[in-house]
Amino acid sequence: MQTVVIWDSVDADVLFFVVDRDISHLDKKYVNSVDVSEEDEREISNLMYDEKTGDRIIATQTTFPVDAVLAGAKVIVCGFLP
């Protein structure tokens, strides 16, 4: 099962990427939101960034990956609140 992530950082352009697992439990959760657990924040951050270096670890795109959805991927929105 793949999941398409719509990465929303509020102060930046929306980005998209696909992960090869079901992470639908992270839908509508944002780092720095008051109603998100530390575990979920860590998992969200680790989707995009290396935990030790802070470097981006996943290739993103600026167009929605329609092919992945047509192939059965789930779609979620998550990201970062400044």
NUDREN-551036 format. One record per atom (N, C-alpha, C, CB): residue number from 0; residue in one letter; chain; atom name; x, y, z. Coordinates in steps of 0.2 Angstrom, whole numbers, plus 5000, padded with zeros to 4 digits. Glycine has a CB too. Layout:
PT seq type mol atom   xx   yy   zz
PT NUM    A   A   CA    X    Y    Z
...
//
This chain:
PT seq type mol atom   xx   yy   zz
PT   0    M   A    N 5004 4994 5000
PT   0    M   A   CA 5000 5000 5000
PT   0    M   A    C 5004 5006 5000
PT   0    M   A   CB 4995 5000 5006
PT   1    Q   A    N 5003 5011 4995
PT   1    Q   A   CA 5007 5017 4995
PT   1    Q   A    C 5002 5023 4998
PT   1    Q   A   CB 5009 5019 4988
PT   2    T   A    N 5005 5028 5000
PT   2    T   A   CA 5002 5034 5003
PT   2    T   A    C 5005 5040 4999
PT   2    T   A   CB 5002 5034 5010
PT   3    V   A    N 5000 5044 4996
PT   3    V   A   CA 5002 5050 4993
PT   3    V   A    C 5002 5055 4999
PT   3    V   A   CB 4998 5052 4987
PT   4    V   A    N 5007 5059 5000
PT   4    V   A   CA 5007 5064 5005
PT   4    V   A    C 5007 5071 5002
PT   4    V   A   CB 5014 5064 5010
PT   5    I   A    N 5002 5075 5004
PT   5    I   A   CA 5002 5082 5003
PT   5    I   A    C 5005 5086 5008
PT   5    I   A   CB 4994 5084 5001
PT   6    W   A    N 5011 5088 5007
PT   6    W   A   CA 5015 5091 5013
PT   6    W   A    C 5013 5099 5013
PT   6    W   A   CB 5023 5090 5012
PT   7    D   A    N 5010 5101 5018
PT   7    D   A   CA 5008 5108 5019
PT   7    D   A    C 5012 5111 5024
PT   7    D   A   CB 5000 5108 5021
PT   8    S   A    N 5016 5116 5023
PT   8    S   A   CA 5020 5120 5028
PT   8    S   A    C 5017 5127 5029
PT   8    S   A   CB 5027 5120 5025
PT   9    V   A    N 5011 5128 5027
PT   9    V   A   CA 5008 5134 5028
PT   9    V   A    C 5012 5140 5025
PT   9    V   A   CB 5007 5136 5036
PT  10    D   A    N 5018 5141 5026
PT  10    D   A   CA 5022 5147 5024
PT  10    D   A    C 5026 5145 5018
PT  10    D   A   CB 5026 5150 5029
PT  11    A   A    N 5024 5140 5015
PT  11    A   A   CA 5028 5138 5009
PT  11    A   A    C 5023 5134 5004
PT  11    A   A   CB 5034 5133 5010
PT  12    D   A    N 5026 5133 4998
PT  12    D   A   CA 5022 5130 4993
PT  12    D   A    C 5020 5122 4995
PT  12    D   A   CB 5025 5130 4986
PT  13    V   A    N 5014 5120 4993
PT  13    V   A   CA 5013 5113 4994
PT  13    V   A    C 5017 5108 4990
PT  13    V   A   CB 5005 5112 4993
PT  14    L   A    N 5019 5103 4993
PT  14    L   A   CA 5023 5098 4990
PT  14    L   A    C 5020 5091 4990
PT  14    L   A   CB 5031 5098 4993
PT  15    F   A    N 5022 5087 4986
PT  15    F   A   CA 5019 5080 4986
PT  15    F   A    C 5025 5075 4986
PT  15    F   A   CB 5014 5079 4980
PT  16    F   A    N 5023 5069 4989
PT  16    F   A   CA 5028 5063 4988
PT  16    F   A    C 5024 5057 4990
PT  16    F   A   CB 5034 5064 4993
PT  17    V   A    N 5027 5052 4988
PT  17    V   A   CA 5024 5045 4989
PT  17    V   A    C 5028 5041 4993
PT  17    V   A   CB 5022 5042 4982
PT  18    V   A    N 5025 5038 4998
PT  18    V   A   CA 5029 5033 5003
PT  18    V   A    C 5026 5026 5002
PT  18    V   A   CB 5028 5035 5010
PT  19    D   A    N 5030 5021 5003
PT  19    D   A   CA 5028 5014 5001
PT  19    D   A    C 5025 5010 5007
PT  19    D   A   CB 5034 5010 4999
PT  20    R   A    N 5021 5014 5011
PT  20    R   A   CA 5017 5011 5017
PT  20    R   A    C 5011 5015 5018
PT  20    R   A   CB 5022 5010 5023
PT  21    D   A    N 5007 5012 5022
PT  21    D   A   CA 5000 5015 5024
PT  21    D   A    C 5002 5020 5030
PT  21    D   A   CB 4995 5010 5026
PT  22    I   A    N 5002 5026 5029
PT  22    I   A   CA 5003 5031 5035
PT  22    I   A    C 4996 5035 5036
PT  22    I   A   CB 5009 5035 5034
PT  23    S   A    N 4991 5032 5034
PT  23    S   A   CA 4984 5036 5034
PT  23    S   A    C 4983 5039 5041
PT  23    S   A   CB 4979 5032 5032
PT  24    H   A    N 4986 5036 5047
PT  24    H   A   CA 4985 5038 5053
PT  24    H   A    C 4988 5045 5055
PT  24    H   A   CB 4988 5033 5058
PT  25    L   A    N 4992 5048 5050
PT  25    L   A   CA 4995 5054 5051
PT  25    L   A    C 4991 5060 5047
PT  25    L   A   CB 5002 5054 5048
PT  26    D   A    N 4985 5058 5044
PT  26    D   A   CA 4981 5062 5040
PT  26    D   A    C 4979 5068 5045
PT  26    D   A   CB 4975 5059 5037
PT  27    K   A    N 4979 5074 5042
PT  27    K   A   CA 4977 5080 5045
PT  27    K   A    C 4981 5082 5052
PT  27    K   A   CB 4970 5080 5047
PT  28    K   A    N 4987 5079 5052
PT  28    K   A   CA 4991 5081 5058
PT  28    K   A    C 4997 5085 5056
PT  28    K   A   CB 4994 5074 5062
PT  29    Y   A    N 4999 5090 5060
PT  29    Y   A   CA 5004 5094 5059
PT  29    Y   A    C 5009 5095 5065
PT  29    Y   A   CB 5002 5101 5057
PT  30    V   A    N 5016 5095 5063
PT  30    V   A   CA 5021 5096 5068
PT  30    V   A    C 5020 5103 5071
PT  30    V   A   CB 5028 5096 5065
PT  31    N   A    N 5020 5104 5077
PT  31    N   A   CA 5019 5110 5081
PT  31    N   A    C 5012 5112 5082
PT  31    N   A   CB 5022 5116 5077
PT  32    S   A    N 5007 5107 5081
PT  32    S   A   CA 5000 5108 5083
PT  32    S   A    C 4999 5105 5090
PT  32    S   A   CB 4996 5104 5077
PT  33    V   A    N 4995 5108 5093
PT  33    V   A   CA 4994 5107 5100
PT  33    V   A    C 4990 5100 5101
PT  33    V   A   CB 4989 5112 5104
PT  34    D   A    N 4987 5097 5096
PT  34    D   A   CA 4983 5091 5097
PT  34    D   A    C 4987 5085 5094
PT  34    D   A   CB 4977 5092 5094
PT  35    V   A    N 4994 5085 5093
PT  35    V   A   CA 4997 5080 5090
PT  35    V   A    C 5002 5077 5095
PT  35    V   A   CB 5001 5082 5083
PT  36    S   A    N 5003 5071 5096
PT  36    S   A   CA 5008 5068 5100
PT  36    S   A    C 5015 5069 5098
PT  36    S   A   CB 5006 5061 5101
PT  37    E   A    N 5020 5068 5103
PT  37    E   A   CA 5027 5069 5101
PT  37    E   A    C 5029 5063 5096
PT  37    E   A   CB 5031 5069 5107
PT  38    E   A    N 5026 5057 5097
PT  38    E   A   CA 5027 5052 5093
PT  38    E   A    C 5025 5053 5085
PT  38    E   A   CB 5024 5045 5095
PT  39    D   A    N 5019 5056 5085
PT  39    D   A   CA 5016 5058 5078
PT  39    D   A    C 5021 5063 5075
PT  39    D   A   CB 5009 5060 5078
PT  40    E   A    N 5023 5068 5079
PT  40    E   A   CA 5027 5074 5076
PT  40    E   A    C 5034 5071 5074
PT  40    E   A   CB 5028 5079 5082
PT  41    R   A    N 5036 5066 5078
PT  41    R   A   CA 5043 5063 5075
PT  41    R   A    C 5042 5059 5069
PT  41    R   A   CB 5045 5059 5081
PT  42    E   A    N 5036 5056 5068
PT  42    E   A   CA 5035 5052 5062
PT  42    E   A    C 5034 5056 5056
PT  42    E   A   CB 5029 5047 5063
PT  43    I   A    N 5030 5062 5057
PT  43    I   A   CA 5029 5066 5052
PT  43    I   A    C 5036 5069 5050
PT  43    I   A   CB 5024 5072 5054
PT  44    S   A    N 5040 5072 5054
PT  44    S   A   CA 5046 5075 5053
PT  44    S   A    C 5051 5070 5049
PT  44    S   A   CB 5050 5077 5059
PT  45    N   A    N 5051 5064 5051
PT  45    N   A   CA 5055 5059 5048
PT  45    N   A    C 5053 5056 5041
PT  45    N   A   CB 5055 5053 5053
PT  46    L   A    N 5047 5058 5039
PT  46    L   A   CA 5045 5057 5032
PT  46    L   A    C 5049 5061 5028
PT  46    L   A   CB 5037 5059 5032
PT  47    M   A    N 5051 5067 5030
PT  47    M   A   CA 5054 5072 5025
PT  47    M   A    C 5061 5073 5027
PT  47    M   A   CB 5050 5079 5026
PT  48    Y   A    N 5063 5073 5034
PT  48    Y   A   CA 5070 5075 5036
PT  48    Y   A    C 5073 5070 5040
PT  48    Y   A   CB 5069 5081 5040
PT  49    D   A    N 5080 5069 5039
PT  49    D   A   CA 5084 5065 5043
PT  49    D   A    C 5084 5067 5050
PT  49    D   A   CB 5091 5065 5040
PT  50    E   A    N 5083 5063 5055
PT  50    E   A   CA 5082 5065 5062
PT  50    E   A    C 5088 5067 5065
PT  50    E   A   CB 5080 5058 5066
PT  51    K   A    N 5094 5065 5062
PT  51    K   A   CA 5100 5067 5065
PT  51    K   A    C 5103 5074 5062
PT  51    K   A   CB 5106 5062 5064
PT  52    T   A    N 5103 5074 5055
PT  52    T   A   CA 5106 5080 5052
PT  52    T   A    C 5101 5085 5050
PT  52    T   A   CB 5109 5077 5045
PT  53    G   A    N 5095 5083 5049
PT  53    G   A   CA 5090 5088 5047
PT  53    G   A    C 5089 5089 5040
PT  53    G   A   CB 5091 5095 5050
PT  54    D   A    N 5093 5085 5036
PT  54    D   A   CA 5093 5086 5029
PT  54    D   A    C 5087 5082 5026
PT  54    D   A   CB 5099 5082 5026
PT  55    R   A    N 5085 5085 5020
PT  55    R   A   CA 5079 5082 5017
PT  55    R   A    C 5081 5075 5014
PT  55    R   A   CB 5076 5087 5011
PT  56    I   A    N 5077 5070 5015
PT  56    I   A   CA 5078 5063 5013
PT  56    I   A    C 5074 5061 5008
PT  56    I   A   CB 5078 5059 5020
PT  57    I   A    N 5069 5064 5006
PT  57    I   A   CA 5064 5062 5001
PT  57    I   A    C 5063 5067 4995
PT  57    I   A   CB 5057 5060 5004
PT  58    A   A    N 5063 5064 4989
PT  58    A   A   CA 5062 5068 4984
PT  58    A   A    C 5054 5070 4983
PT  58    A   A   CB 5064 5064 4977
PT  59    T   A    N 5053 5077 4983
PT  59    T   A   CA 5046 5079 4982
PT  59    T   A    C 5045 5082 4975
PT  59    T   A   CB 5045 5085 4987
PT  60    Q   A    N 5039 5083 4974
PT  60    Q   A   CA 5037 5085 4967
PT  60    Q   A    C 5031 5091 4969
PT  60    Q   A   CB 5034 5080 4963
PT  61    T   A    N 5031 5095 4964
PT  61    T   A   CA 5026 5101 4964
PT  61    T   A    C 5019 5099 4961
PT  61    T   A   CB 5029 5107 4961
PT  62    T   A    N 5019 5093 4957
PT  62    T   A   CA 5013 5091 4954
PT  62    T   A    C 5010 5085 4958
PT  62    T   A   CB 5013 5090 4947
PT  63    F   A    N 5003 5085 4958
PT  63    F   A   CA 5000 5079 4962
PT  63    F   A    C 5001 5072 4958
PT  63    F   A   CB 4993 5080 4962
PT  64    P   A    N 5003 5067 4962
PT  64    P   A   CA 5005 5061 4958
PT  64    P   A    C 4999 5057 4957
PT  64    P   A   CB 5010 5057 4963
PT  65    V   A    N 4995 5059 4952
PT  65    V   A   CA 4989 5056 4950
PT  65    V   A    C 4989 5048 4949
PT  65    V   A   CB 4986 5059 4944
PT  66    D   A    N 4995 5046 4945
PT  66    D   A   CA 4996 5039 4944
PT  66    D   A    C 4996 5035 4950
PT  66    D   A   CB 5002 5038 4940
PT  67    A   A    N 4999 5037 4956
PT  67    A   A   CA 4999 5033 4962
PT  67    A   A    C 4992 5032 4965
PT  67    A   A   CB 5003 5037 4967
PT  68    V   A    N 4988 5037 4964
PT  68    V   A   CA 4981 5037 4967
PT  68    V   A    C 4977 5032 4962
PT  68    V   A   CB 4978 5044 4967
PT  69    L   A    N 4978 5033 4956
PT  69    L   A   CA 4974 5028 4951
PT  69    L   A    C 4976 5021 4952
PT  69    L   A   CB 4975 5030 4944
PT  70    A   A    N 4982 5020 4955
PT  70    A   A   CA 4984 5013 4956
PT  70    A   A    C 4982 5011 4963
PT  70    A   A   CB 4992 5013 4956
PT  71    G   A    N 4979 5015 4967
PT  71    G   A   CA 4976 5013 4973
PT  71    G   A    C 4979 5016 4980
PT  71    G   A   CB 4976 5006 4974
PT  72    A   A    N 4983 5021 4979
PT  72    A   A   CA 4987 5024 4985
PT  72    A   A    C 4981 5028 4989
PT  72    A   A   CB 4992 5029 4983
PT  73    K   A    N 4982 5028 4995
PT  73    K   A   CA 4979 5033 5000
PT  73    K   A    C 4981 5040 4999
PT  73    K   A   CB 4979 5030 5007
PT  74    V   A    N 4978 5045 5001
PT  74    V   A   CA 4980 5052 5001
PT  74    V   A    C 4979 5055 5008
PT  74    V   A   CB 4976 5056 4995
PT  75    I   A    N 4984 5058 5010
PT  75    I   A   CA 4984 5062 5017
PT  75    I   A    C 4987 5069 5016
PT  75    I   A   CB 4988 5058 5022
PT  76    V   A    N 4985 5073 5021
PT  76    V   A   CA 4988 5080 5021
PT  76    V   A    C 4991 5080 5028
PT  76    V   A   CB 4983 5085 5020
PT  77    C   A    N 4998 5082 5028
PT  77    C   A   CA 5001 5083 5035
PT  77    C   A    C 5007 5088 5033
PT  77    C   A   CB 5004 5076 5038
PT  78    G   A    N 5010 5090 5038
PT  78    G   A   CA 5015 5095 5037
PT  78    G   A    C 5018 5098 5044
PT  78    G   A   CB 5013 5100 5032
PT  79    F   A    N 5019 5105 5043
PT  79    F   A   CA 5023 5109 5048
PT  79    F   A    C 5019 5115 5049
PT  79    F   A   CB 5030 5109 5046
PT  80    L   A    N 5018 5117 5055
PT  80    L   A   CA 5016 5124 5057
PT  80    L   A    C 5021 5128 5060
PT  80    L   A   CB 5010 5123 5062
PT  81    P   A    N 5023 5133 5057
PT  81    P   A   CA 5028 5137 5060
PT  81    P   A    C 5027 5140 5067
PT  81    P   A   CB 5030 5143 5055
//
